[in-house]
Amino acid sequence: MKHARIFLSAMVAAALLAYPSLSTQDANDMKQRIDSKFNEVKASNDAKLRKLQEEINGMRDEIKKKGLSFQVDITEQMKMKIADITGSKPPPKPTPTPAPPVTPDTPPAPVPSGDVRAKCNPAAEAFDWREHGVVPPVRNQGSCGDCYLFAAMGAYESAYIIHNKQSADLAEQFMLNCSKQFGCNGGWHGTVWNEMKKTKVDIEPNYPYQAKKGICKFSPVPGDYRVQELGYVKAEKGGIPQPQAIKNALCSYGVLATSVLVTRMFSGYRSGVFNEGARGTTNHAINIVGWDNAKRAWLIRNSWGEWWGDKGYMWIEWGSNSVGSGTMWVEPVKQ
C-alpha cells in the first residue's frame, strides 16, 4: 500500500502541473477524493488479508490436531478461485495410445550409451531429475485454467532434453491461440500430446504467455516439436498406479505428467510433506520429477510460479489427494 500512496501523490502533483490555474480549494478537494479512495481500497485489502489469515490459522490448527507433516501460509493462489488456477479435466475415455502401460514389473527401457536415464535406478531410495539438468524452469499459468498445457509441455521439454540433448522452451500460448479445443476452461495433458503428434508447437519467444486466448499467427514454426509416442502408467484399483510403476516410468521416460486434487490447503502449501489425504476427483495437472522412499512421497513441479511452495515444488505423500491419477509419459520426435 506504500507504493499505492506514492502513486496517488504523484497523480495529484501531475494534475497540478497539467492545470496550473487550479485553485487551492480545487486542489485540496482533489487530494481529499484521492485520499478517500486510497483509504477505501486499503480497508478492503486489509479485510481480505484478515480473512485469509483467519483461514490459515484454522488450517494450522487442523494440521496440528491431525498430526500432519506440512506447513501452510498465505499465497497468491489463496487469493484466487481454485477453478482459475487448476483446469485438469480427464476425458470420458482414456487418451488412445498404442503403447502398453508401464506396470510395477516393467523393467527400465534400454538406453543408448551416455544417455542420462542410465543414472536413474527405480530401486533407489530417492531420485530427483532436477539434479541431472532435464527439468525446465517452473512456469506460472496465472488465472487461466490451463494447467494441463503446462504439465504436458513440462514433461515434453524434459523428454526433449533427454532424447535430443538440447533444451526447448515451447509456448503454451501457441496451443491456446491456435487450437480450438484448448483454452482456460480445462483440458487433459494426454489430449495435448495427441494433438502434438500432428501439430508442430511454436516456441515461447514467438508466443509470450498471456493467460488467455489470443490470435494465431499461422506463421512457420521453427523446429520439429512434435510427439513421437505417449503412454500411461497402469492404474490400480482407485485409479492410481503403484509407486513402483511410477518409478519405473520416471526412469524410462523422464518427467511425467499426472493429476492431483487441489484444495484450499494445497493452495496454501509452503513446505514439508503434503499429506492432507483429501478425496475426490482430481482437478489439477502437474509433473512428477522424483521420489523419496523415506518420505513416502513424490516431488512434484507445479505451474504456479516459484513463489508458491518450495520454489514452485511440493513433496506430496504417495496417494494423498489422489496424486498419480492419469499418470502419463511422452517421447518427442527425435531430431
Secondary structure in CASP SS format (residue, H / E / C, confidence):
PFRMAT SS
TARGET T0000
AUTHOR 0000-0000-0000
METHOD secondary structure of the structure
MODEL  1
M C 1.00
K H 1.00
H H 1.00
A H 1.00
R H 1.00
I H 1.00
F H 1.00
L H 1.00
S H 1.00
A H 1.00
M H 1.00
V H 1.00
A H 1.00
A H 1.00
A H 1.00
L H 1.00
L H 1.00
A H 1.00
Y C 1.00
P C 1.00
S C 1.00
L C 1.00
S C 1.00
T H 1.00
Q H 1.00
D H 1.00
A H 1.00
N H 1.00
D H 1.00
M H 1.00
K H 1.00
Q H 1.00
R H 1.00
I H 1.00
D H 1.00
S H 1.00
K H 1.00
F H 1.00
N H 1.00
E H 1.00
V H 1.00
K H 1.00
A H 1.00
S H 1.00
N H 1.00
D H 1.00
A H 1.00
K H 1.00
L H 1.00
R H 1.00
K H 1.00
L H 1.00
Q H 1.00
E H 1.00
E H 1.00
I H 1.00
N H 1.00
G H 1.00
M H 1.00
R H 1.00
D H 1.00
E H 1.00
I H 1.00
K H 1.00
K H 1.00
K H 1.00
G C 1.00
L C 1.00
S C 1.00
F E 1.00
Q E 1.00
V E 1.00
D C 1.00
I C 1.00
T C 1.00
E H 1.00
Q H 1.00
M H 1.00
K H 1.00
M C 1.00
K C 1.00
I H 1.00
A H 1.00
D H 1.00
I H 1.00
T C 1.00
G C 1.00
S E 1.00
K C 1.00
P C 1.00
P C 1.00
P C 1.00
K C 1.00
P C 1.00
T C 1.00
P C 1.00
T C 1.00
P C 1.00
A C 1.00
P C 1.00
P C 1.00
V E 1.00
T C 1.00
P C 1.00
D C 1.00
T C 1.00
P C 1.00
P C 1.00
A C 1.00
P C 1.00
V C 1.00
P C 1.00
S C 1.00
G C 1.00
D C 1.00
V H 1.00
R H 1.00
A H 1.00
K H 1.00
C C 1.00
N C 1.00
P C 1.00
A C 1.00
A C 1.00
E C 1.00
A E 1.00
F E 1.00
D E 1.00
W H 1.00
R H 1.00
E H 1.00
H H 1.00
G C 1.00
V C 1.00
V C 1.00
P C 1.00
P C 1.00
V C 1.00
R C 1.00
N E 1.00
Q C 1.00
G C 1.00
S C 1.00
C C 1.00
G E 1.00
D C 1.00
C H 1.00
Y H 1.00
L H 1.00
F H 1.00
A H 1.00
A H 1.00
M H 1.00
G H 1.00
A H 1.00
Y H 1.00
E H 1.00
S H 1.00
A H 1.00
Y H 1.00
I H 1.00
I H 1.00
H H 1.00
N H 1.00
K C 1.00
Q C 1.00
S C 1.00
A C 1.00
D C 1.00
L E 1.00
A C 1.00
E H 1.00
Q H 1.00
F H 1.00
M H 1.00
L H 1.00
N H 1.00
C H 1.00
S C 1.00
K C 1.00
Q C 1.00
F C 1.00
G C 1.00
C C 1.00
N E 1.00
G C 1.00
G E 1.00
W C 1.00
H H 1.00
G H 1.00
T H 1.00
V H 1.00
W H 1.00
N H 1.00
E H 1.00
M H 1.00
K C 1.00
K C 1.00
T C 1.00
K C 1.00
V C 1.00
D C 1.00
I E 1.00
E H 1.00
P H 1.00
N H 1.00
Y C 1.00
P C 1.00
Y C 1.00
Q C 1.00
A C 1.00
K C 1.00
K C 1.00
G C 1.00
I C 1.00
C C 1.00
K C 1.00
F C 1.00
S C 1.00
P C 1.00
V C 1.00
P C 1.00
G C 1.00
D C 1.00
Y C 1.00
R C 1.00
V E 1.00
Q E 1.00
E E 1.00
L E 1.00
G E 1.00
Y E 1.00
V E 1.00
K C 1.00
A C 1.00
E C 1.00
K C 1.00
G C 1.00
G C 1.00
I C 1.00
P C 1.00
Q C 1.00
P H 1.00
Q H 1.00
A H 1.00
I H 1.00
K H 1.00
N H 1.00
A H 1.00
L H 1.00
C H 1.00
S H 1.00
Y H 1.00
G C 1.00
V C 1.00
L E 1.00
A E 1.00
T E 1.00
S E 1.00
V E 1.00
L C 1.00
V C 1.00
T C 1.00
R H 1.00
M H 1.00
F H 1.00
S H 1.00
G C 1.00
Y E 1.00
R E 1.00
S E 1.00
G E 1.00
V E 1.00
F E 1.00
N C 1.00
E C 1.00
G C 1.00
A C 1.00
R C 1.00
G C 1.00
T C 1.00
T C 1.00
N C 1.00
H E 1.00
A E 1.00
I E 1.00
N E 1.00
I E 1.00
V E 1.00
G E 1.00
W E 1.00
D E 1.00
N C 1.00
A C 1.00
K C 1.00
R C 1.00
A E 1.00
W E 1.00
L E 1.00
I E 1.00
R E 1.00
N C 1.00
S C 1.00
W E 1.00
G C 1.00
E C 1.00
W C 1.00
W C 1.00
G C 1.00
D E 1.00
K C 1.00
G C 1.00
Y E 1.00
M E 1.00
W E 1.00
I E 1.00
E E 1.00
W C 1.00
G C 1.00
S H 1.00
N H 1.00
S H 1.00
V C 1.00
G C 1.00
S E 1.00
G E 1.00
T E 1.00
M E 1.00
W E 1.00
V E 1.00
E E 1.00
P E 1.00
V C 1.00
K C 1.00
Q C 1.00
END
